[in-house]
Amino acid sequence: YKLYKEIKLRKGIQKELLTLATNDTLTNIFNRRKIEEICEHEIKLASRYKTPFSIIFFDLNDFKPINDNFGHHAGDEVLIKIANTISKHIRSSDSFGRWGGDEFLIALPQTNINQTLSLINILQTHISNISFDFNKNLKISCSFGCYEYKNGDTLDYVLKKADESMYDVKIKYKKKV
């Protein structure tokens, strides 16, 4: 009985350590290391089986003023609600992680660029409808960039292209504001 109890305790601790090693502590989605590992794996699968694979790279527009004007607890609420909203509106086969700060990445296996663009439209709609406890009138928007893997692309190249795409959108957003 003592041995069984010890094994059960150790398994619980191992599970907790794995979660700490792979998840972002604030948003409870994958951390950068884990989402990068998933993307590497998905690129290998897409290459081997000649299937589509896309990523979405996005960040929040005007996030710094939220922290500056309402405090970091408000900024944390925004990040958590964004993560929860995105998590609810992607497939279970997709992977979602926090890249850092207010930047996020979604890995979309078996997904071409047109399907990715359609998902972005859906996500933008849901994000614009989030309400926040600290300011009911605040509306959040994001700049989304995406890229579909092409045979021979490296992960660094895929990330670079999605990042460039996101910054093109961010420039257009800033011109509007």
VMD Tcl script that builds the backbone (N, CA, C; Angstrom):
set m [mol new atoms 531]
animate dup $m
set s [atomselect $m all]
$s set {name element resname resid chain x y z} {
  {N N TYR 1 A 0.821 -1.200 0.000}
  {CA C TYR 1 A 0.000 0.000 0.000}
  {C C TYR 1 A 0.863 1.263 0.000}
  {N N LYS 2 A 1.938 1.247 0.819}
  {CA C LYS 2 A 2.837 2.402 0.869}
  {C C LYS 2 A 3.488 2.651 -0.495}
  {N N LEU 3 A 3.914 1.580 -1.140}
  {CA C LEU 3 A 4.532 1.699 -2.460}
  {C C LEU 3 A 3.537 2.259 -3.476}
  {N N TYR 4 A 2.319 1.764 -3.463}
  {CA C TYR 4 A 1.274 2.251 -4.366}
  {C C TYR 4 A 1.039 3.749 -4.154}
  {N N LYS 5 A 0.971 4.147 -2.889}
  {CA C LYS 5 A 0.755 5.550 -2.542}
  {C C LYS 5 A 1.918 6.418 -3.045}
  {N N GLU 6 A 3.146 5.938 -2.877}
  {CA C GLU 6 A 4.341 6.665 -3.329}
  {C C GLU 6 A 4.357 6.799 -4.855}
  {N N ILE 7 A 4.017 5.738 -5.564}
  {CA C ILE 7 A 3.978 5.771 -7.035}
  {C C ILE 7 A 2.928 6.767 -7.504}
  {N N LYS 8 A 1.768 6.745 -6.892}
  {CA C LYS 8 A 0.688 7.661 -7.246}
  {C C LYS 8 A 1.119 9.113 -7.024}
  {N N LEU 9 A 1.784 9.368 -5.909}
  {CA C LEU 9 A 2.276 10.707 -5.598}
  {C C LEU 9 A 3.294 11.163 -6.636}
  {N N ARG 10 A 4.228 10.289 -6.970}
  {CA C ARG 10 A 5.258 10.638 -7.961}
  {C C ARG 10 A 4.659 10.900 -9.338}
  {N N LYS 11 A 3.672 10.109 -9.735}
  {CA C LYS 11 A 3.018 10.329 -11.031}
  {C C LYS 11 A 2.324 11.682 -11.060}
  {N N GLY 12 A 1.711 12.038 -9.955}
  {CA C GLY 12 A 1.069 13.347 -9.862}
  {C C GLY 12 A 2.070 14.478 -9.983}
  {N N ILE 13 A 3.201 14.326 -9.325}
  {CA C ILE 13 A 4.255 15.339 -9.383}
  {C C ILE 13 A 4.832 15.427 -10.795}
  {N N GLN 14 A 5.042 14.270 -11.441}
  {CA C GLN 14 A 5.552 14.272 -12.817}
  {C C GLN 14 A 4.590 14.992 -13.756}
  {N N LYS 15 A 3.301 14.749 -13.587}
  {CA C LYS 15 A 2.296 15.405 -14.421}
  {C C LYS 15 A 2.330 16.918 -14.208}
  {N N GLU 16 A 2.444 17.339 -12.956}
  {CA C GLU 16 A 2.519 18.759 -12.634}
  {C C GLU 16 A 3.786 19.397 -13.219}
  {N N LEU 17 A 4.907 18.705 -13.134}
  {CA C LEU 17 A 6.158 19.212 -13.707}
  {C C LEU 17 A 6.070 19.349 -15.223}
  {N N LEU 18 A 5.429 18.382 -15.882}
  {CA C LEU 18 A 5.250 18.450 -17.331}
  {C C LEU 18 A 4.405 19.665 -17.706}
  {N N THR 19 A 3.343 19.901 -16.960}
  {CA C THR 19 A 2.499 21.070 -17.212}
  {C C THR 19 A 3.305 22.353 -17.033}
  {N N LEU 20 A 4.080 22.430 -15.977}
  {CA C LEU 20 A 4.899 23.618 -15.736}
  {C C LEU 20 A 5.941 23.824 -16.835}
  {N N ALA 21 A 6.444 22.737 -17.385}
  {CA C ALA 21 A 7.478 22.827 -18.424}
  {C C ALA 21 A 6.912 23.171 -19.793}
  {N N THR 22 A 5.625 22.908 -20.025}
  {CA C THR 22 A 5.071 23.090 -21.374}
  {C C THR 22 A 3.996 24.169 -21.470}
  {N N ASN 23 A 3.469 24.641 -20.354}
  {CA C ASN 23 A 2.375 25.607 -20.399}
  {C C ASN 23 A 2.788 26.962 -19.880}
  {N N ASP 24 A 2.181 27.998 -20.457}
  {CA C ASP 24 A 2.336 29.359 -19.974}
  {C C ASP 24 A 1.546 29.473 -18.676}
  {N N THR 25 A 2.167 29.959 -17.628}
  {CA C THR 25 A 1.517 29.956 -16.316}
  {C C THR 25 A 0.336 30.920 -16.239}
  {N N LEU 26 A 0.355 32.008 -16.979}
  {CA C LEU 26 A -0.744 32.978 -16.922}
  {C C LEU 26 A -1.960 32.497 -17.700}
  {N N THR 27 A -1.748 32.094 -18.936}
  {CA C THR 27 A -2.864 31.789 -19.834}
  {C C THR 27 A -3.237 30.312 -19.877}
  {N N ASN 28 A -2.369 29.473 -19.367}
  {CA C ASN 28 A -2.546 28.009 -19.367}
  {C C ASN 28 A -2.634 27.412 -20.769}
  {N N ILE 29 A -2.066 28.099 -21.750}
  {CA C ILE 29 A -1.895 27.521 -23.082}
  {C C ILE 29 A -0.430 27.130 -23.202}
  {N N PHE 30 A -0.056 26.522 -24.326}
  {CA C PHE 30 A 1.341 26.121 -24.468}
  {C C PHE 30 A 2.272 27.316 -24.376}
  {N N ASN 31 A 3.486 27.072 -23.874}
  {CA C ASN 31 A 4.502 28.112 -23.858}
  {C C ASN 31 A 5.275 28.086 -25.173}
  {N N ARG 32 A 6.178 29.013 -25.331}
  {CA C ARG 32 A 6.921 29.144 -26.582}
  {C C ARG 32 A 7.692 27.874 -26.930}
  {N N ARG 33 A 8.353 27.303 -25.959}
  {CA C ARG 33 A 9.152 26.094 -26.211}
  {C C ARG 33 A 8.270 24.967 -26.752}
  {N N LYS 34 A 7.124 24.771 -26.141}
  {CA C LYS 34 A 6.246 23.673 -26.544}
  {C C LYS 34 A 5.612 23.931 -27.909}
  {N N ILE 35 A 5.155 25.144 -28.176}
  {CA C ILE 35 A 4.500 25.418 -29.463}
  {C C ILE 35 A 5.527 25.331 -30.599}
  {N N GLU 36 A 6.754 25.705 -30.321}
  {CA C GLU 36 A 7.827 25.566 -31.310}
  {C C GLU 36 A 8.082 24.080 -31.607}
  {N N GLU 37 A 8.110 23.270 -30.575}
  {CA C GLU 37 A 8.302 21.820 -30.726}
  {C C GLU 37 A 7.160 21.211 -31.554}
  {N N ILE 38 A 5.950 21.645 -31.294}
  {CA C ILE 38 A 4.789 21.158 -32.053}
  {C C ILE 38 A 4.911 21.552 -33.519}
  {N N CYS 39 A 5.290 22.790 -33.785}
  {CA C CYS 39 A 5.449 23.255 -35.177}
  {C C CYS 39 A 6.504 22.440 -35.912}
  {N N GLU 40 A 7.615 22.162 -35.245}
  {CA C GLU 40 A 8.663 21.325 -35.861}
  {C C GLU 40 A 8.093 19.963 -36.250}
  {N N HIS 41 A 7.337 19.371 -35.352}
  {CA C HIS 41 A 6.732 18.061 -35.609}
  {C C HIS 41 A 5.742 18.145 -36.778}
  {N N GLU 42 A 4.911 19.168 -36.789}
  {CA C GLU 42 A 3.907 19.320 -37.848}
  {C C GLU 42 A 4.560 19.566 -39.214}
  {N N ILE 43 A 5.666 20.272 -39.225}
  {CA C ILE 43 A 6.388 20.488 -40.481}
  {C C ILE 43 A 6.922 19.156 -41.008}
  {N N LYS 44 A 7.443 18.320 -40.120}
  {CA C LYS 44 A 7.918 16.999 -40.545}
  {C C LYS 44 A 6.779 16.171 -41.121}
  {N N LEU 45 A 5.622 16.211 -40.489}
  {CA C LEU 45 A 4.463 15.465 -40.993}
  {C C LEU 45 A 3.988 16.010 -42.341}
  {N N ALA 46 A 3.915 17.326 -42.451}
  {CA C ALA 46 A 3.466 17.947 -43.700}
  {C C ALA 46 A 4.421 17.612 -44.842}
  {N N SER 47 A 5.699 17.607 -44.536}
  {CA C SER 47 A 6.703 17.269 -45.543}
  {C C SER 47 A 6.599 15.807 -45.950}
  {N N ARG 48 A 6.493 14.936 -44.979}
  {CA C ARG 48 A 6.444 13.501 -45.255}
  {C C ARG 48 A 5.182 13.111 -46.029}
  {N N TYR 49 A 4.037 13.623 -45.612}
  {CA C TYR 49 A 2.768 13.181 -46.194}
  {C C TYR 49 A 2.197 14.144 -47.241}
  {N N LYS 50 A 2.945 15.222 -47.525}
  {CA C LYS 50 A 2.523 16.209 -48.534}
  {C C LYS 50 A 1.138 16.756 -48.214}
  {N N THR 51 A 0.942 17.111 -46.951}
  {CA C THR 51 A -0.319 17.682 -46.497}
  {C C THR 51 A -0.113 19.150 -46.132}
  {N N PRO 52 A -1.179 19.937 -46.148}
  {CA C PRO 52 A -1.018 21.353 -45.799}
  {C C PRO 52 A -0.775 21.537 -44.299}
  {N N PHE 53 A -0.069 22.577 -43.987}
  {CA C PHE 53 A 0.168 23.000 -42.605}
  {C C PHE 53 A 0.350 24.512 -42.625}
  {N N SER 54 A -0.400 25.187 -41.787}
  {CA C SER 54 A -0.297 26.643 -41.710}
  {C C SER 54 A -0.119 27.077 -40.269}
  {N N ILE 55 A 0.385 28.278 -40.117}
  {CA C ILE 55 A 0.445 28.875 -38.785}
  {C C ILE 55 A -0.163 30.268 -38.839}
  {N N ILE 56 A -0.666 30.666 -37.697}
  {CA C ILE 56 A -1.129 32.040 -37.489}
  {C C ILE 56 A -0.264 32.614 -36.380}
  {N N PHE 57 A 0.269 33.781 -36.662}
  {CA C PHE 57 A 1.062 34.509 -35.677}
  {C C PHE 57 A 0.297 35.802 -35.426}
  {N N PHE 58 A 0.011 36.144 -34.184}
  {CA C PHE 58 A -0.723 37.386 -33.944}
  {C C PHE 58 A -0.321 38.034 -32.632}
  {N N ASP 59 A -0.589 39.329 -32.573}
  {CA C ASP 59 A -0.417 40.051 -31.324}
  {C C ASP 59 A -1.560 41.038 -31.157}
  {N N LEU 60 A -1.669 41.554 -29.945}
  {CA C LEU 60 A -2.740 42.479 -29.624}
  {C C LEU 60 A -2.360 43.886 -30.061}
  {N N ASN 61 A -3.320 44.596 -30.613}
  {CA C ASN 61 A -3.104 45.997 -30.976}
  {C C ASN 61 A -3.294 46.860 -29.731}
  {N N ASP 62 A -2.404 47.814 -29.549}
  {CA C ASP 62 A -2.503 48.786 -28.454}
  {C C ASP 62 A -2.574 48.136 -27.076}
  {N N PHE 63 A -1.743 47.131 -26.852}
  {CA C PHE 63 A -1.757 46.450 -25.557}
  {C C PHE 63 A -1.044 47.258 -24.465}
  {N N LYS 64 A 0.037 47.910 -24.803}
  {CA C LYS 64 A 0.812 48.651 -23.799}
  {C C LYS 64 A -0.029 49.691 -23.057}
  {N N PRO 65 A -0.871 50.474 -23.753}
  {CA C PRO 65 A -1.698 51.444 -23.015}
  {C C PRO 65 A -2.658 50.803 -22.006}
  {N N ILE 66 A -3.049 49.559 -22.233}
  {CA C ILE 66 A -3.922 48.882 -21.264}
  {C C ILE 66 A -3.164 48.692 -19.953}
  {N N ASN 67 A -1.943 48.177 -20.044}
  {CA C ASN 67 A -1.120 48.020 -18.838}
  {C C ASN 67 A -0.835 49.377 -18.191}
  {N N ASP 68 A -0.514 50.371 -19.021}
  {CA C ASP 68 A -0.171 51.696 -18.500}
  {C C ASP 68 A -1.362 52.386 -17.835}
  {N N ASN 69 A -2.539 52.283 -18.450}
  {CA C ASN 69 A -3.710 53.017 -17.964}
  {C C ASN 69 A -4.535 52.264 -16.919}
  {N N PHE 70 A -4.564 50.957 -16.998}
  {CA C PHE 70 A -5.423 50.186 -16.107}
  {C C PHE 70 A -4.656 49.263 -15.160}
  {N N GLY 71 A -3.366 49.093 -15.390}
  {CA C GLY 71 A -2.545 48.246 -14.534}
  {C C GLY 71 A -2.328 46.861 -15.127}
  {N N HIS 72 A -1.358 46.169 -14.560}
  {CA C HIS 72 A -0.976 44.860 -15.095}
  {C C HIS 72 A -2.028 43.787 -14.835}
  {N N HIS 73 A -2.837 43.961 -13.807}
  {CA C HIS 73 A -3.923 42.989 -13.585}
  {C C HIS 73 A -4.911 43.047 -14.745}
  {N N ALA 74 A -5.162 44.249 -15.232}
  {CA C ALA 74 A -6.048 44.401 -16.395}
  {C C ALA 74 A -5.410 43.774 -17.629}
  {N N GLY 75 A -4.124 44.010 -17.813}
  {CA C GLY 75 A -3.411 43.391 -18.936}
  {C C GLY 75 A -3.458 41.881 -18.862}
  {N N ASP 76 A -3.312 41.337 -17.656}
  {CA C ASP 76 A -3.405 39.886 -17.465}
  {C C ASP 76 A -4.802 39.386 -17.823}
  {N N GLU 77 A -5.835 40.124 -17.422}
  {CA C GLU 77 A -7.207 39.730 -17.752}
  {C C GLU 77 A -7.403 39.677 -19.270}
  {N N VAL 78 A -6.857 40.665 -19.972}
  {CA C VAL 78 A -6.968 40.689 -21.435}
  {C C VAL 78 A -6.293 39.452 -22.033}
  {N N LEU 79 A -5.076 39.164 -21.606}
  {CA C LEU 79 A -4.351 38.006 -22.145}
  {C C LEU 79 A -5.084 36.697 -21.869}
  {N N ILE 80 A -5.610 36.560 -20.668}
  {CA C ILE 80 A -6.331 35.342 -20.297}
  {C C ILE 80 A -7.599 35.187 -21.126}
  {N N LYS 81 A -8.347 36.271 -21.274}
  {CA C LYS 81 A -9.599 36.187 -22.037}
  {C C LYS 81 A -9.345 35.952 -23.520}
  {N N ILE 82 A -8.287 36.536 -24.052}
  {CA C ILE 82 A -7.921 36.274 -25.456}
  {C C ILE 82 A -7.585 34.792 -25.607}
  {N N ALA 83 A -6.761 34.266 -24.707}
  {CA C ALA 83 A -6.361 32.859 -24.778}
  {C C ALA 83 A -7.572 31.941 -24.660}
  {N N ASN 84 A -8.486 32.240 -23.754}
  {CA C ASN 84 A -9.684 31.415 -23.591}
  {C C ASN 84 A -10.571 31.463 -24.826}
  {N N THR 85 A -10.719 32.648 -25.395}
  {CA C THR 85 A -11.562 32.808 -26.584}
  {C C THR 85 A -10.985 32.041 -27.766}
  {N N ILE 86 A -9.699 32.202 -28.001}
  {CA C ILE 86 A -9.064 31.493 -29.114}
  {C C ILE 86 A -9.176 29.979 -28.899}
  {N N SER 87 A -8.897 29.540 -27.685}
  {CA C SER 87 A -8.948 28.097 -27.387}
  {C C SER 87 A -10.315 27.498 -27.683}
  {N N LYS 88 A -11.371 28.255 -27.444}
  {CA C LYS 88 A -12.733 27.766 -27.686}
  {C C LYS 88 A -13.075 27.679 -29.169}
  {N N HIS 89 A -12.342 28.389 -30.007}
  {CA C HIS 89 A -12.730 28.504 -31.419}
  {C C HIS 89 A -11.715 27.911 -32.397}
  {N N ILE 90 A -10.855 27.054 -31.893}
  {CA C ILE 90 A -9.975 26.293 -32.779}
  {C C ILE 90 A -10.272 24.813 -32.580}
  {N N ARG 91 A -9.818 24.012 -33.520}
  {CA C ARG 91 A -10.065 22.572 -33.440}
  {C C ARG 91 A -9.174 21.926 -32.384}
  {N N SER 92 A -9.592 20.764 -31.934}
  {CA C SER 92 A -8.774 20.038 -30.953}
  {C C SER 92 A -7.447 19.592 -31.566}
  {N N SER 93 A -7.390 19.481 -32.886}
  {CA C SER 93 A -6.148 19.089 -33.556}
  {C C SER 93 A -5.174 20.258 -33.729}
  {N N ASP 94 A -5.652 21.482 -33.513}
  {CA C ASP 94 A -4.803 22.665 -33.599}
  {C C ASP 94 A -4.065 22.854 -32.277}
  {N N SER 95 A -2.970 23.572 -32.323}
  {CA C SER 95 A -2.199 23.853 -31.112}
  {C C SER 95 A -2.031 25.354 -30.976}
  {N N PHE 96 A -2.148 25.844 -29.756}
  {CA C PHE 96 A -2.151 27.273 -29.487}
  {C C PHE 96 A -1.181 27.568 -28.362}
  {N N GLY 97 A -0.304 28.548 -28.589}
  {CA C GLY 97 A 0.669 28.880 -27.565}
  {C C GLY 97 A 0.974 30.355 -27.493}
  {N N ARG 98 A 1.489 30.750 -26.349}
  {CA C ARG 98 A 1.929 32.130 -26.146}
  {C C ARG 98 A 3.390 32.218 -26.543}
  {N N TRP 99 A 3.666 33.067 -27.511}
  {CA C TRP 99 A 5.019 33.230 -28.015}
  {C C TRP 99 A 5.828 34.092 -27.060}
  {N N GLY 100 A 5.178 35.074 -26.470}
  {CA C GLY 100 A 5.831 35.967 -25.516}
  {C C GLY 100 A 5.052 37.254 -25.420}
  {N N GLY 101 A 5.001 37.856 -24.251}
  {CA C GLY 101 A 4.281 39.117 -24.084}
  {C C GLY 101 A 2.846 38.998 -24.565}
  {N N ASP 102 A 2.531 39.768 -25.604}
  {CA C ASP 102 A 1.179 39.723 -26.171}
  {C C ASP 102 A 1.180 39.087 -27.562}
  {N N GLU 103 A 2.152 38.238 -27.819}
  {CA C GLU 103 A 2.240 37.536 -29.106}
  {C C GLU 103 A 1.875 36.062 -28.924}
  {N N PHE 104 A 1.127 35.550 -29.895}
  {CA C PHE 104 A 0.629 34.181 -29.841}
  {C C PHE 104 A 0.842 33.490 -31.178}
  {N N LEU 105 A 0.836 32.157 -31.136}
  {CA C LEU 105 A 0.991 31.362 -32.350}
  {C C LEU 105 A -0.012 30.212 -32.321}
  {N N ILE 106 A -0.641 29.976 -33.476}
  {CA C ILE 106 A -1.551 28.845 -33.623}
  {C C ILE 106 A -1.004 27.959 -34.738}
  {N N ALA 107 A -0.817 26.689 -34.446}
  {CA C ALA 107 A -0.368 25.704 -35.436}
  {C C ALA 107 A -1.606 24.980 -35.963}
  {N N LEU 108 A -1.732 24.943 -37.291}
  {CA C LEU 108 A -2.935 24.407 -37.927}
  {C C LEU 108 A -2.594 23.270 -38.889}
  {N N PRO 109 A -2.511 22.043 -38.391}
  {CA C PRO 109 A -2.239 20.914 -39.285}
  {C C PRO 109 A -3.423 20.683 -40.223}
  {N N GLN 110 A -3.124 20.139 -41.404}
  {CA C GLN 110 A -4.171 19.821 -42.381}
  {C C GLN 110 A -4.982 21.055 -42.767}
  {N N THR 111 A -4.329 22.222 -42.815}
  {CA C THR 111 A -5.030 23.479 -43.059}
  {C C THR 111 A -4.275 24.294 -44.108}
  {N N ASN 112 A -4.980 24.641 -45.187}
  {CA C ASN 112 A -4.347 25.466 -46.218}
  {C C ASN 112 A -4.556 26.951 -45.906}
  {N N ILE 113 A -4.000 27.795 -46.739}
  {CA C ILE 113 A -4.019 29.233 -46.457}
  {C C ILE 113 A -5.436 29.804 -46.497}
  {N N ASN 114 A -6.285 29.317 -47.400}
  {CA C ASN 114 A -7.661 29.828 -47.468}
  {C C ASN 114 A -8.444 29.469 -46.209}
  {N N GLN 115 A -8.263 28.260 -45.726}
  {CA C GLN 115 A -8.910 27.855 -44.473}
  {C C GLN 115 A -8.374 28.682 -43.304}
  {N N THR 116 A -7.098 28.987 -43.344}
  {CA C THR 116 A -6.470 29.792 -42.298}
  {C C THR 116 A -7.050 31.204 -42.288}
  {N N LEU 117 A -7.189 31.799 -43.458}
  {CA C LEU 117 A -7.758 33.148 -43.555}
  {C C LEU 117 A -9.205 33.166 -43.059}
  {N N SER 118 A -9.941 32.126 -43.352}
  {CA C SER 118 A -11.316 32.016 -42.866}
  {C C SER 118 A -11.342 31.945 -41.339}
  {N N LEU 119 A -10.445 31.159 -40.764}
  {CA C LEU 119 A -10.355 31.068 -39.307}
  {C C LEU 119 A -10.001 32.419 -38.700}
  {N N ILE 120 A -9.098 33.140 -39.310}
  {CA C ILE 120 A -8.715 34.460 -38.801}
  {C C ILE 120 A -9.942 35.364 -38.716}
  {N N ASN 121 A -10.786 35.351 -39.734}
  {CA C ASN 121 A -12.004 36.174 -39.703}
  {C C ASN 121 A -12.913 35.793 -38.538}
  {N N ILE 122 A -13.043 34.496 -38.307}
  {CA C ILE 122 A -13.863 34.016 -37.189}
  {C C ILE 122 A -13.272 34.473 -35.858}
  {N N LEU 123 A -11.955 34.324 -35.713}
  {CA C LEU 123 A -11.295 34.704 -34.463}
  {C C LEU 123 A -11.408 36.205 -34.209}
  {N N GLN 124 A -11.245 37.021 -35.252}
  {CA C GLN 124 A -11.366 38.469 -35.102}
  {C C GLN 124 A -12.752 38.848 -34.583}
  {N N THR 125 A -13.775 38.203 -35.119}
  {CA C THR 125 A -15.146 38.486 -34.678}
  {C C THR 125 A -15.314 38.150 -33.200}
  {N N HIS 126 A -14.859 36.988 -32.797}
  {CA C HIS 126 A -15.007 36.590 -31.395}
  {C C HIS 126 A -14.190 37.471 -30.458}
  {N N ILE 127 A -13.004 37.853 -30.874}
  {CA C ILE 127 A -12.166 38.721 -30.041}
  {C C ILE 127 A -12.818 40.087 -29.863}
  {N N SER 128 A -13.414 40.617 -30.915}
  {CA C SER 128 A -14.031 41.945 -30.819}
  {C C SER 128 A -15.246 41.951 -29.893}
  {N N ASN 129 A -15.794 40.773 -29.581}
  {CA C ASN 129 A -16.962 40.686 -28.701}
  {C C ASN 129 A -16.627 40.396 -27.244}
  {N N ILE 130 A -15.346 40.318 -26.915}
  {CA C ILE 130 A -14.954 40.061 -25.516}
  {C C ILE 130 A -15.232 41.314 -24.690}
  {N N SER 131 A -15.785 41.110 -23.496}
  {CA C SER 131 A -15.935 42.237 -22.573}
  {C C SER 131 A -15.015 41.991 -21.375}
  {N N PHE 132 A -14.577 43.080 -20.793}
  {CA C PHE 132 A -13.604 43.012 -19.716}
  {C C PHE 132 A -14.175 43.625 -18.440}
  {N N ASP 133 A -13.868 42.999 -17.318}
  {CA C ASP 133 A -14.394 43.448 -16.030}
  {C C ASP 133 A -13.916 44.855 -15.676}
  {N N PHE 134 A -12.690 45.182 -15.998}
  {CA C PHE 134 A -12.121 46.471 -15.600}
  {C C PHE 134 A -12.598 47.633 -16.469}
  {N N ASN 135 A -13.138 47.338 -17.661}
  {CA C ASN 135 A -13.644 48.384 -18.551}
  {C C ASN 135 A -14.581 47.729 -19.566}
  {N N LYS 136 A -15.881 47.859 -19.336}
  {CA C LYS 136 A -16.886 47.185 -20.186}
  {C C LYS 136 A -16.885 47.711 -21.617}
  {N N ASN 137 A -16.367 48.913 -21.841}
  {CA C ASN 137 A -16.383 49.521 -23.182}
  {C C ASN 137 A -15.139 49.229 -24.011}
  {N N LEU 138 A -14.140 48.639 -23.384}
  {CA C LEU 138 A -12.891 48.370 -24.093}
  {C C LEU 138 A -13.092 47.307 -25.168}
  {N N LYS 139 A -12.632 47.591 -26.362}
  {CA C LYS 139 A -12.661 46.626 -27.458}
  {C C LYS 139 A -11.223 46.337 -27.871}
  {N N ILE 140 A -10.913 45.060 -27.983}
  {CA C ILE 140 A -9.567 44.614 -28.339}
  {C C ILE 140 A -9.565 44.164 -29.797}
  {N N SER 141 A -8.479 44.457 -30.468}
  {CA C SER 141 A -8.272 43.909 -31.806}
  {C C SER 141 A -6.863 43.329 -31.860}
  {N N CYS 142 A -6.660 42.479 -32.843}
  {CA C CYS 142 A -5.357 41.837 -33.016}
  {C C CYS 142 A -4.900 41.987 -34.452}
  {N N SER 143 A -3.607 41.944 -34.638}
  {CA C SER 143 A -3.027 41.876 -35.980}
  {C C SER 143 A -2.611 40.438 -36.211}
  {N N PHE 144 A -3.230 39.820 -37.210}
  {CA C PHE 144 A -2.992 38.417 -37.534}
  {C C PHE 144 A -2.134 38.301 -38.786}
  {N N GLY 145 A -1.122 37.482 -38.713}
  {CA C GLY 145 A -0.332 37.115 -39.881}
  {C C GLY 145 A -0.366 35.610 -40.023}
  {N N CYS 146 A -0.234 35.137 -41.243}
  {CA C CYS 146 A -0.269 33.689 -41.431}
  {C C CYS 146 A 0.643 33.283 -42.583}
  {N N TYR 147 A 0.912 31.995 -42.609}
  {CA C TYR 147 A 1.747 31.446 -43.672}
  {C C TYR 147 A 1.466 29.956 -43.786}
  {N N GLU 148 A 1.413 29.484 -45.034}
  {CA C GLU 148 A 1.267 28.056 -45.281}
  {C C GLU 148 A 2.619 27.468 -45.647}
  {N N TYR 149 A 2.991 26.424 -44.938}
  {CA C TYR 149 A 4.243 25.711 -45.179}
  {C C TYR 149 A 4.315 25.240 -46.632}
  {N N LYS 150 A 5.482 25.428 -47.230}
  {CA C LYS 150 A 5.771 24.882 -48.561}
  {C C LYS 150 A 6.925 23.902 -48.404}
  {N N ASN 151 A 6.880 22.824 -49.167}
  {CA C ASN 151 A 7.880 21.766 -49.029}
  {C C ASN 151 A 9.289 22.336 -49.051}
  {N N GLY 152 A 10.066 21.989 -48.048}
  {CA C GLY 152 A 11.440 22.455 -47.940}
  {C C GLY 152 A 11.619 23.625 -46.995}
  {N N ASP 153 A 10.516 24.298 -46.609}
  {CA C ASP 153 A 10.625 25.410 -45.663}
  {C C ASP 153 A 11.120 24.904 -44.311}
  {N N THR 154 A 11.910 25.722 -43.658}
  {CA C THR 154 A 12.322 25.431 -42.281}
  {C C THR 154 A 11.348 26.115 -41.331}
  {N N LEU 155 A 11.369 25.708 -40.086}
  {CA C LEU 155 A 10.519 26.367 -39.102}
  {C C LEU 155 A 10.865 27.847 -39.003}
  {N N ASP 156 A 12.147 28.177 -38.993}
  {CA C ASP 156 A 12.544 29.587 -38.925}
  {C C ASP 156 A 11.954 30.388 -40.073}
  {N N TYR 157 A 11.940 29.811 -41.264}
  {CA C TYR 157 A 11.403 30.506 -42.427}
  {C C TYR 157 A 9.886 30.680 -42.296}
  {N N VAL 158 A 9.197 29.640 -41.874}
  {CA C VAL 158 A 7.743 29.698 -41.696}
  {C C VAL 158 A 7.388 30.783 -40.669}
  {N N LEU 159 A 8.117 30.791 -39.561}
  {CA C LEU 159 A 7.878 31.806 -38.527}
  {C C LEU 159 A 8.172 33.206 -39.046}
  {N N LYS 160 A 9.249 33.353 -39.781}
  {CA C LYS 160 A 9.628 34.657 -40.344}
  {C C LYS 160 A 8.542 35.173 -41.274}
  {N N LYS 161 A 8.028 34.308 -42.148}
  {CA C LYS 161 A 7.007 34.732 -43.116}
  {C C LYS 161 A 5.697 35.094 -42.403}
  {N N ALA 162 A 5.308 34.334 -41.408}
  {CA C ALA 162 A 4.087 34.650 -40.656}
  {C C ALA 162 A 4.264 35.955 -39.884}
  {N N ASP 163 A 5.453 36.157 -39.315}
  {CA C ASP 163 A 5.752 37.384 -38.583}
  {C C ASP 163 A 5.718 38.591 -39.518}
  {N N GLU 164 A 6.309 38.466 -40.692}
  {CA C GLU 164 A 6.273 39.555 -41.673}
  {C C GLU 164 A 4.837 39.876 -42.078}
  {N N SER 165 A 4.047 38.838 -42.262}
  {CA C SER 165 A 2.646 39.013 -42.612}
  {C C SER 165 A 1.904 39.760 -41.501}
  {N N MET 166 A 2.187 39.408 -40.254}
  {CA C MET 166 A 1.557 40.078 -39.122}
  {C C MET 166 A 1.947 41.550 -39.075}
  {N N TYR 167 A 3.206 41.840 -39.305}
  {CA C TYR 167 A 3.639 43.230 -39.242}
  {C C TYR 167 A 3.087 44.060 -40.393}
  {N N ASP 168 A 2.851 43.461 -41.544}
  {CA C ASP 168 A 2.173 44.167 -42.636}
  {C C ASP 168 A 0.769 44.586 -42.195}
  {N N VAL 169 A 0.066 43.675 -41.535}
  {CA C VAL 169 A -1.276 43.970 -41.019}
  {C C VAL 169 A -1.188 45.048 -39.936}
  {N N LYS 170 A -0.197 44.972 -39.068}
  {CA C LYS 170 A -0.035 45.952 -37.997}
  {C C LYS 170 A 0.211 47.342 -38.560}
  {N N ILE 171 A 0.995 47.449 -39.617}
  {CA C ILE 171 A 1.253 48.746 -40.254}
  {C C ILE 171 A -0.048 49.327 -40.800}
  {N N LYS 172 A -0.855 48.502 -41.450}
  {CA C LYS 172 A -2.163 48.960 -41.973}
  {C C LYS 172 A -3.069 49.394 -40.839}
  {N N TYR 173 A -3.038 48.666 -39.722}
  {CA C TYR 173 A -3.851 49.034 -38.559}
  {C C TYR 173 A -3.431 50.401 -38.034}
  {N N LYS 174 A -2.137 50.620 -37.900}
  {CA C LYS 174 A -1.640 51.893 -37.344}
  {C C LYS 174 A -1.970 53.065 -38.263}
  {N N LYS 175 A -2.014 52.827 -39.566}
  {CA C LYS 175 A -2.371 53.895 -40.506}
  {C C LYS 175 A -3.831 54.290 -40.351}
  {N N LYS 176 A -4.684 53.306 -39.997}
  {CA C LYS 176 A -6.108 53.568 -39.809}
  {C C LYS 176 A -6.375 54.365 -38.543}
  {N N VAL 177 A -5.581 54.097 -37.506}
  {CA C VAL 177 A -5.825 54.701 -36.191}
  {C C VAL 177 A -5.315 56.094 -36.090}
}
mol reanalyze $m
mol bondsrecalc $m
mol representation Tube
mol addrep $m
